Structures are given as C-alpha cells and as structure tokens.
C-alpha cells in the first residue's frame, strides 16, 4: 500500500471556499468538492485531497506547527494576519534524492526537506499548495520527514510577488511593430530584439552539472536528429514564428515581452472556444540584474525595489496588450490574474 503524507495550507478565514475550488481547477482540471456529510473536502486529483480541518482534527505535531505561525519571524511576515483557516492536503509520499545542482527554491520550501525532495504526485500537490498560499497570502506547513514514521513539520510563507510574471493568451497576432508600439506606450524606449544581443555566457559562479560520455551509436543518433531538424527548417518558409520586445527599467533590469504560438493551452483555458483553433501567447517577464539572488530567494534592498517597479510595469504591459489583442491573463502559476473568477 502506498504511503501517504499530509501537508497543511493555512489561509485567511475570509477566503471563500469557491476560490480554492477555482484555483485547484485552474491547475489540475476537474477538481471538485466531495459530496456527503463530514468536513468540507476538495478532490485535487486522483491521489490528492484537500480537507478543511475541523476543531480537534489536527494532531499535536500539526497543531504545534500551526502555532509557530503566531510567533516571530512568521507573524511579522504573514500579511493576511489572523485568524487562519487550516486545510489538510493528503497525497502520496513520493521522495527523490536531492540533485547535485541547486534547485530553484524562491519560497524557501524545498530546503526544508533535507537530503530528499518531493517528487511526482507529492511535488505536484506541494507546488500547488505553495502557489495557492502565495496567491491567498497564507502559509504552508510541510511534513519533511523522510519516512511516514518520522514526521517533521516546518512552516514557510510563500512570497505573493513570486508569480509576478504574466502571460496574455490571445487569438490575435500582433505584428512585431505593433507589439513594439503597444509596449512603447507603457514604457517609452521599448524596442524589438533583433537577435543580435550577445549572450555573455554563464556567470563565473554558475554550477556546471557534469554529464556522461555518449556512446558512438548515441552520437550518431543525435547527429541524425539534428540534421533532420536543420533540413526541415531549411525547407520551410521564412515566416516569423515569434519575436521579443525589451523594456528597460530605470531601477535596473529589463522587462521582456516574448510573442509566439501556444502549443499546449494552460488547464485554465482549455474550455475557451476562441482559443481552440489557434492561440498566441505574450509572456511578460522580469529579467533582473542579478537573477541568481532572485531565484535563490535572497533579495537585496536594491533588488526588492527593482522587483516592485518590475511588477507594476508587467501588470501595465499585460493590461495594454490584452486591451489591444483581447484574450486572458494568467500568472506564472497558471492562475487568472486579479480576483479569482471562473474562465
């Protein structure tokens, strides 16, 4: 029998249950409230359930971990304040060895797991809990124990600003010059990237992950795949598949708008009839001066100011593009922008 694990989601009591349902459905598709008596429960997927914790439902270890949120440094960082509603996310316990290279851990959650990290279904469930906590200004409490008999709870408060990058999904293609013009209305000086911007190469501090030596047969197969791709590209037409517009920020860093076709629609948009036969995505992302610090969750005071300016600029660009091209705005977590509504 597969082992189970329970992680906790703590959110403000003002959050409506319907918001949780819509956020779950935007990520998993088909999320639904379980019928029948008993505590309110939401099926996230086949193997994961989110259940509202009634009085007395938490065991001593879980209740103690929730109590930590009322102490420093958590209480000062929990912008939603108190009281909180606690929900129990039960899913499969699936762990993998921590890789040799650093993992992106913007919210400081994965490092709580020590030498192992959640994998597969547990990772998908945990990623949603982190995203939901950030969106709803709440917290997550994870069971980082490596085995079911060794439960160990720790709390983390995800940064609500982490999903600041936005994507506009639209049935309308804006030409490169039109895209440049729209961006320029928001950020004067915005310009098309012509592909000549040189990449300076990896940072001197970049971690190089060692690979393995390919066999002769594997190298032959790899060259055949590359040759076939090159031939197909040469035989195709010269139509433009995408472009990018860069907008410089006075505080540092860039906002880059990348336009191109969508191969797979996000779960939240798969029922939209106007996108089924063709969709363009305009991804609007912040490129900070020091991405290593940002993705590692270590913001300096200067980067925090740059992030705040970037977030406002991204929101303004998304609004301008969606006004011209139409469509729908989602954040990096696949959630609808603004108040949660069913698309």
C-alpha positions as MATLAB code, in Angstrom:
seq = 'XXXXXXXXXXXXXXXXXXXXXXXXXXXXXXXXXXXXXXXXXXXXXXXXXXXXXXXXXXXXXXXXXXXXXXXXXXXXXXXXXXXXXXXXXXXXXXXXXXXXXXXXXXXXXXXXXXXXXXXXXXXXXXXXXXXXXXXXXXXXXXXXXXXXXXXXXXXXXXXXXXXXXXXXXXXXXXXXXXXXXXXXXXXXXXXXXXXXXXXXXXXXXXXXXXXXXXXXXXXXXXXXXXXXXXXXXXXXXXXXXXXXXXXXXXXXXXXXXXXXXXXXXXXXXXXXXXXXXXXXXXXXXXXXXXXXXXXXXXXXXXXXXXXXXXXXXXXXXXXXXXXXXXXXXXXXXXXXXXXXXXX';
ca = [
       0.000    0.000    0.000;
       1.340    3.421   -0.983;
       2.436    5.634    1.908;
       0.599    8.900    2.469;
       1.747   12.284    3.665;
      -0.119   15.318    4.978;
       0.909   18.904    4.290;
      -1.064   21.870    5.617;
      -2.355   25.026    3.966;
      -3.137   27.973    6.249;
      -5.142   30.800    4.684;
      -7.187   33.765    5.941;
     -10.694   32.852    7.082;
     -12.026   35.498    4.685;
     -11.039   33.346    1.689;
     -14.114   31.712    0.200;
     -14.144   28.004   -0.482;
     -15.110   28.740   -4.067;
     -11.749   30.459   -4.553;
      -9.927   27.289   -3.542;
     -12.023   25.266   -5.981;
     -11.239   27.634   -8.853;
      -7.519   27.740   -8.074;
      -7.411   23.942   -7.907;
      -9.339   23.578  -11.144;
      -7.002   26.051  -12.873;
      -4.049   23.805  -12.049;
      -5.399   20.259  -12.084;
      -8.619   20.435  -14.111;
     -11.603   18.512  -12.805;
     -11.107   19.483   -9.161;
     -14.401   19.114   -7.308;
     -15.945   19.220   -3.858;
     -16.595   15.792   -2.421;
     -20.297   15.203   -1.691;
     -21.741   13.804    1.503;
     -21.502   14.518    5.235;
     -18.297   15.223    7.084;
     -15.777   18.047    6.802;
     -15.560   20.058    3.582;
     -13.172   18.293    1.202;
     -11.850   19.093   -2.253;
     -10.501   16.445   -4.626;
      -7.422   17.941   -6.263;
      -6.541   14.876   -8.308;
      -6.879   11.123   -8.214;
      -4.350   10.841   -5.391;
      -4.653   14.170   -3.549;
      -7.392   15.632   -1.361;
      -7.652   18.940    0.488;
      -9.785   18.732    3.650;
     -10.814   21.545    5.957;
      -9.517   20.861    9.432;
     -12.359   20.874   11.950;
     -11.673   21.537   15.647;
      -9.603   18.695   17.015;
      -8.682   17.323   13.572;
      -5.014   18.293   13.851;
      -2.724   16.068   15.866;
      -0.259   17.528   18.357;
       2.624   17.846   15.884;
       0.443   19.598   13.307;
      -1.172   21.921   15.846;
       2.250   22.850   17.208;
       3.480   23.714   13.714;
       0.419   25.891   13.073;
       1.111   27.650   16.360;
       4.552   28.631   15.058;
       2.856   30.981   12.617;
       1.784   33.135   15.547;
       5.400   33.633   16.662;
       8.266   35.570   15.134;
       9.507   35.656   12.451;
       6.402   34.208   10.810;
       3.800   36.506   12.383;
       5.548   39.616   11.074;
       5.671   38.206    7.525;
       2.118   36.880    7.374;
       0.480   39.862    5.699;
      -3.010   38.365    5.972;
      -2.884   38.371    9.757;
      -5.083   36.160   11.913;
      -7.267   34.135   12.348;
      -6.350   31.436    9.837;
      -8.234   28.521    8.315;
      -6.213   25.322    8.120;
      -6.677   22.673    5.453;
      -5.005   19.274    5.278;
      -3.598   18.161    1.918;
      -3.244   14.375    1.856;
      -1.351   12.789   -1.026;
       1.165   10.069   -1.858;
       4.543   10.304   -0.139;
       6.979   10.297   -3.052;
      10.543   11.448   -2.465;
      13.673   11.554   -4.595;
      17.288   12.198   -3.732;
      18.236   15.851   -3.816;
      20.185   16.522   -7.050;
      23.765   17.759   -7.027;
      22.796   21.095   -8.572;
      20.889   23.882   -6.765;
      17.116   23.775   -7.117;
      15.084   26.900   -7.744;
      13.549   27.489   -4.327;
      12.152   31.001   -4.415;
       9.877   30.426   -1.430;
      12.372   28.547    0.732;
      10.203   25.425    0.954;
      12.283   22.720   -0.723;
      15.274   23.243    1.542;
      13.076   22.165    4.480;
      13.200   18.583    3.168;
      16.906   17.981    3.776;
      18.535   15.316    1.601;
      15.352   14.355   -0.236;
      12.802   16.392   -2.179;
       9.146   15.722   -3.039;
       8.687   14.002   -6.382;
       5.895   13.250   -8.873;
       2.416   13.442   -7.313;
       3.634   14.845   -3.995;
       5.651   17.531   -5.807;
       2.682   18.498   -7.989;
       0.463   18.786   -4.917;
       3.060   20.743   -2.956;
       3.712   23.111   -5.865;
       0.000   23.915   -5.956;
      -0.136   24.436   -2.178;
       2.783   26.876   -2.417;
       1.160   28.730   -5.319;
      -2.208   28.877   -3.544;
      -0.614   30.118   -0.322;
       1.208   32.851   -2.231;
      -1.954   33.880   -4.087;
      -4.122   33.899   -0.954;
      -1.494   35.427    1.371;
      -1.246   32.324    3.513;
       1.348   29.790    4.582;
       2.279   26.154    4.031;
       3.325   23.678    6.684;
       5.145   20.687    5.237;
       5.881   17.252    6.622;
       9.542   16.956    5.665;
      10.105   13.610    7.375;
      11.765   11.094    5.058;
       9.513    8.271    6.280;
       5.909    8.092    7.455;
       7.035    7.203   10.977;
       9.379   10.213   11.106;
       7.067   13.164   10.636;
       8.689   16.563   10.960;
       6.659   19.723   10.351;
       8.078   23.071    9.300;
       6.361   26.272    8.158;
       7.073   28.604    5.251;
       5.335   31.730    3.949;
       5.494   31.919    0.135;
       6.175   35.311   -1.405;
       2.998   36.678   -3.071;
       5.220   38.579   -5.527;
       6.865   35.439   -6.917;
       4.243   34.931   -9.645;
       4.640   38.484  -10.912;
       5.397   37.407  -14.496;
       2.248   37.329  -16.603;
       1.177   35.834  -19.905;
      -1.570   37.100  -22.184;
      -3.212   34.275  -24.180;
      -4.971   35.724  -27.200;
      -6.440   34.635  -30.544;
      -4.916   37.785  -32.064;
      -1.421   38.059  -33.503;
       0.182   41.469  -33.056;
       2.867   42.098  -35.654;
       6.341   42.850  -34.286;
       5.970   46.562  -34.938;
       2.510   46.599  -33.401;
       3.826   44.789  -30.328;
       6.704   47.251  -30.070;
       4.275   50.176  -30.333;
       1.968   48.833  -27.606;
       4.896   48.254  -25.243;
       6.283   51.678  -26.046;
       3.033   53.288  -24.923;
       3.687   51.858  -21.446;
       7.493   52.040  -21.324;
       8.964   54.639  -23.681;
      12.047   53.345  -25.439;
      10.820   49.738  -25.697;
      12.478   48.084  -28.675;
      12.355   44.876  -30.681;
      15.193   42.466  -30.012;
      16.761   41.648  -33.356;
      18.614   38.545  -32.266;
      21.976   40.297  -32.246;
      22.095   40.784  -28.494;
      25.106   38.743  -27.424;
      24.888   36.290  -24.540;
      27.804   36.966  -22.183;
      27.988   33.305  -21.180;
      27.412   31.697  -17.788;
      28.228   33.522  -14.603;
      31.626   32.686  -13.072;
      29.657   31.314  -10.105;
      27.412   29.112  -12.245;
      27.243   25.460  -11.222;
      28.349   23.147  -14.045;
      26.484   19.836  -13.917;
      28.696   17.006  -15.204;
      27.153   14.911  -17.937;
      28.041   11.435  -19.161;
      30.043   10.319  -22.161;
      27.817    9.416  -25.119;
      28.424    6.181  -26.938;
      29.244    6.156  -30.663;
      25.712    4.980  -31.524;
      24.158    7.689  -29.348;
      26.257   10.379  -31.057;
      25.249    9.087  -34.500;
      21.563    9.143  -33.491;
      21.910   12.640  -32.046;
      23.521   13.976  -35.238;
      20.752   12.373  -37.316;
      18.085   14.132  -35.237;
      19.856   17.493  -35.549;
      20.387   17.048  -39.308;
      16.695   16.221  -39.814;
      15.707   19.328  -37.841;
      18.052   21.532  -39.899;
      16.751   20.133  -43.196;
      13.145   20.714  -42.136;
      13.991   24.303  -41.183;
      15.712   24.976  -44.497;
      12.817   23.520  -46.476;
      10.221   25.522  -44.555;
       9.102   29.051  -45.276;
      10.632   32.174  -43.807;
       7.557   33.273  -41.858;
       8.178   34.719  -38.439;
       7.300   32.365  -35.574;
       7.852   34.850  -32.766;
       9.596   37.963  -31.546;
      10.581   39.765  -28.362;
      10.356   43.352  -27.153;
      12.597   44.622  -24.360;
      11.668   47.437  -21.998;
      14.394   48.878  -19.799;
      13.667   49.913  -16.219;
      15.133   52.990  -14.580;
      15.803   50.961  -11.437;
      17.699   48.265  -13.379;
      16.854   45.084  -15.214;
      14.586   44.501  -18.178;
      11.017   43.537  -18.899;
      10.904   41.256  -21.943;
       7.710   40.504  -23.836;
       8.003   37.307  -25.878;
       5.332   36.647  -28.504;
       4.816   33.265  -30.105;
       2.394   30.410  -30.750;
       0.973   28.259  -27.973;
       1.472   24.519  -28.381;
      -0.404   23.425  -25.245;
      -3.075   25.607  -23.653;
      -2.955   26.015  -19.867;
      -5.522   23.955  -17.976;
      -7.471   27.082  -17.036;
      -8.079   27.966  -20.712;
      -8.774   24.634  -22.358;
     -12.518   25.227  -22.462;
     -12.223   28.565  -24.255;
     -13.714   28.176  -27.747;
     -11.954   31.272  -29.092;
      -8.518   29.749  -28.395;
      -9.048   26.181  -29.589;
      -8.128   26.827  -33.239;
      -5.100   28.966  -32.583;
      -3.590   30.949  -29.737;
      -0.751   33.416  -29.338;
       0.995   33.940  -26.038;
       2.609   37.193  -24.951;
       4.781   36.276  -21.989;
       5.857   39.303  -19.957;
       8.784   38.556  -17.681;
      11.261   40.365  -15.499;
      14.948   39.844  -16.227;
      16.680   41.171  -13.094;
      20.251   42.369  -12.958;
      21.119   39.506  -10.600;
      18.869   36.500  -11.392;
      20.847   34.196   -9.098;
      19.851   36.131   -5.985;
      16.238   36.423   -7.115;
      15.690   32.750   -7.922;
      17.504   31.757   -4.755;
      15.086   33.825   -2.685;
      17.722   36.299   -1.453;
      16.587   39.794   -2.381;
      18.770   42.760   -1.531;
      17.099   46.087   -0.770;
      18.009   47.304   -4.271;
      16.570   44.181   -5.910;
      13.396   44.481   -3.853;
      12.856   47.994   -5.249;
      13.631   46.731   -8.769;
      11.132   43.893   -8.281;
       8.378   46.241   -7.131;
       8.859   48.502  -10.151;
       9.028   45.462  -12.456;
       5.780   44.036  -11.058;
       3.892   47.271  -11.706;
       5.342   47.502  -15.211;
       4.437   43.900  -16.034;
       0.858   44.481  -14.895;
       0.604   47.628  -17.023;
       2.011   45.861  -20.091;
      -0.388   42.926  -19.662;
      -3.319   45.323  -19.447;
      -2.204   47.224  -22.545;
      -1.646   44.073  -24.630;
      -4.936   42.469  -23.573;
      -6.832   45.672  -24.378;
      -5.478   45.632  -27.939;
      -5.309   41.895  -28.651;
      -8.008   40.593  -26.306;
      -7.568   37.304  -24.508;
      -6.873   36.176  -20.977;
      -4.137   36.988  -18.476;
      -2.611   34.234  -16.328;
       0.278   34.393  -13.894;
       3.251   32.016  -13.795;
       1.276   29.608  -11.614;
      -1.449   29.315  -14.247;
      -3.932   31.286  -12.142;
      -6.179   34.008  -13.639;
      -4.919   37.499  -12.966;
      -6.782   39.548  -10.365;
      -9.781   38.339   -8.434;
     -10.313   34.618   -8.901;
     -13.072   34.042  -11.434;
     -14.069   31.038  -13.483;
     -12.915   31.498  -17.056;
];
